[in-house]
Amino acid sequence: RTPKRLNVCTSCIKAGKVAR
């Protein structure tokens, strides 16, 4: 059970913490 918010956060961190 992983919320999409966490998924986006992981991608965001890889992109440079853009999604906060």
N, CA, C and O atoms as a CHARMM CRD file, in Angstrom:
* protein
*
   80
    1    1 ARG  N      0.87300  -1.21000   0.00000 PROA 1      0.00000
    2    1 ARG  CA     0.00000   0.00000   0.00000 PROA 1      0.00000
    3    1 ARG  C      0.90400   1.25400   0.00000 PROA 1      0.00000
    4    1 ARG  O      1.32900   1.71200   1.06100 PROA 1      0.00000
    5    2 THR  N      1.18300   1.78200  -1.15100 PROA 2      0.00000
    6    2 THR  CA     2.00700   3.00400  -1.16300 PROA 2      0.00000
    7    2 THR  C      1.24900   4.14200  -1.84500 PROA 2      0.00000
    8    2 THR  O      0.96100   4.06200  -3.04000 PROA 2      0.00000
    9    3 PRO  N      0.93400   5.16100  -1.12900 PROA 3      0.00000
   10    3 PRO  CA     0.20300   6.31200  -1.73000 PROA 3      0.00000
   11    3 PRO  C      0.97500   6.88800  -2.92500 PROA 3      0.00000
   12    3 PRO  O      2.20400   6.82100  -2.96600 PROA 3      0.00000
   13    4 LYS  N      0.27600   7.42900  -3.85100 PROA 4      0.00000
   14    4 LYS  CA     0.97300   7.99900  -5.02700 PROA 4      0.00000
   15    4 LYS  C      1.80800   9.21000  -4.57700 PROA 4      0.00000
   16    4 LYS  O      2.78800   9.56700  -5.23200 PROA 4      0.00000
   17    5 ARG  N      1.43900   9.80700  -3.51600 PROA 5      0.00000
   18    5 ARG  CA     2.19300  11.00800  -3.02200 PROA 5      0.00000
   19    5 ARG  C      3.62800  10.54800  -2.70600 PROA 5      0.00000
   20    5 ARG  O      4.59200  11.24100  -3.03200 PROA 5      0.00000
   21    6 LEU  N      3.75300   9.41400  -2.09000 PROA 6      0.00000
   22    6 LEU  CA     5.11700   8.92300  -1.74000 PROA 6      0.00000
   23    6 LEU  C      5.85700   8.60700  -3.04000 PROA 6      0.00000
   24    6 LEU  O      7.05500   8.86200  -3.16900 PROA 6      0.00000
   25    7 ASN  N      5.12300   8.05100  -3.99000 PROA 7      0.00000
   26    7 ASN  CA     5.76100   7.70000  -5.27500 PROA 7      0.00000
   27    7 ASN  C      6.28600   8.97300  -5.93100 PROA 7      0.00000
   28    7 ASN  O      7.40100   9.00500  -6.45000 PROA 7      0.00000
   29    8 VAL  N      5.48600   9.99000  -5.89900 PROA 8      0.00000
   30    8 VAL  CA     5.90300  11.26700  -6.51700 PROA 8      0.00000
   31    8 VAL  C      7.06400  11.85100  -5.72900 PROA 8      0.00000
   32    8 VAL  O      7.98100  12.43900  -6.30300 PROA 8      0.00000
   33    9 CYS  N      7.02100  11.69100  -4.43300 PROA 9      0.00000
   34    9 CYS  CA     8.10700  12.23000  -3.58800 PROA 9      0.00000
   35    9 CYS  C      9.42600  11.55100  -3.97300 PROA 9      0.00000
   36    9 CYS  O     10.46400  12.20200  -4.09200 PROA 9      0.00000
   37   10 THR  N      9.36100  10.24300  -4.16300 PROA 10     0.00000
   38   10 THR  CA    10.59800   9.51200  -4.53200 PROA 10     0.00000
   39   10 THR  C     11.13000  10.05700  -5.85900 PROA 10     0.00000
   40   10 THR  O     12.32600  10.31200  -6.00400 PROA 10     0.00000
   41   11 SER  N     10.24400  10.22800  -6.80200 PROA 11     0.00000
   42   11 SER  CA    10.66400  10.73900  -8.13100 PROA 11     0.00000
   43   11 SER  C     11.13300  12.18600  -7.96100 PROA 11     0.00000
   44   11 SER  O     12.08300  12.63400  -8.60200 PROA 11     0.00000
   45   12 CYS  N     10.43600  12.89500  -7.08000 PROA 12     0.00000
   46   12 CYS  CA    10.79000  14.31600  -6.88400 PROA 12     0.00000
   47   12 CYS  C     12.18500  14.41000  -6.28200 PROA 12     0.00000
   48   12 CYS  O     12.99000  15.24500  -6.69500 PROA 12     0.00000
   49   13 ILE  N     12.46300  13.57000  -5.32900 PROA 13     0.00000
   50   13 ILE  CA    13.80900  13.59900  -4.69800 PROA 13     0.00000
   51   13 ILE  C     14.86700  13.29100  -5.76200 PROA 13     0.00000
   52   13 ILE  O     15.94800  13.88100  -5.77200 PROA 13     0.00000
   53   14 LYS  N     14.53500  12.36400  -6.64600 PROA 14     0.00000
   54   14 LYS  CA    15.50100  12.00000  -7.70400 PROA 14     0.00000
   55   14 LYS  C     15.63900  13.17500  -8.67300 PROA 14     0.00000
   56   14 LYS  O     16.71500  13.40200  -9.22700 PROA 14     0.00000
   57   15 ALA  N     14.57100  13.90900  -8.87300 PROA 15     0.00000
   58   15 ALA  CA    14.61000  15.05200  -9.80700 PROA 15     0.00000
   59   15 ALA  C     15.25600  16.24300  -9.09900 PROA 15     0.00000
   60   15 ALA  O     15.71900  17.17500  -9.75700 PROA 15     0.00000
   61   16 GLY  N     15.29300  16.22100  -7.77500 PROA 16     0.00000
   62   16 GLY  CA    15.95000  17.34200  -7.07300 PROA 16     0.00000
   63   16 GLY  C     14.98500  17.93100  -6.06200 PROA 16     0.00000
   64   16 GLY  O     14.97100  19.14300  -5.85000 PROA 16     0.00000
   65   17 LYS  N     14.17900  17.08700  -5.43600 PROA 17     0.00000
   66   17 LYS  CA    13.20700  17.58200  -4.42500 PROA 17     0.00000
   67   17 LYS  C     12.40300  18.73300  -5.00100 PROA 17     0.00000
   68   17 LYS  O     12.44300  19.84500  -4.47400 PROA 17     0.00000
   69   18 VAL  N     11.68200  18.48000  -6.06800 PROA 18     0.00000
   70   18 VAL  CA    10.87700  19.56400  -6.68800 PROA 18     0.00000
   71   18 VAL  C      9.46700  19.53100  -6.11200 PROA 18     0.00000
   72   18 VAL  O      8.83300  20.57500  -5.95500 PROA 18     0.00000
   73   19 ALA  N      8.97500  18.33600  -5.79800 PROA 19     0.00000
   74   19 ALA  CA     7.60500  18.22300  -5.25000 PROA 19     0.00000
   75   19 ALA  C      7.66300  18.40100  -3.74300 PROA 19     0.00000
   76   19 ALA  O      6.81700  17.88100  -3.01600 PROA 19     0.00000
   77   20 ARG  N      8.63400  19.11400  -3.29300 PROA 20     0.00000
   78   20 ARG  CA     8.79200  19.39400  -1.85700 PROA 20     0.00000
   79   20 ARG  C      9.28000  18.13300  -1.15800 PROA 20     0.00000
   80   20 ARG  O      9.48100  18.13900   0.05600 PROA 20     0.00000
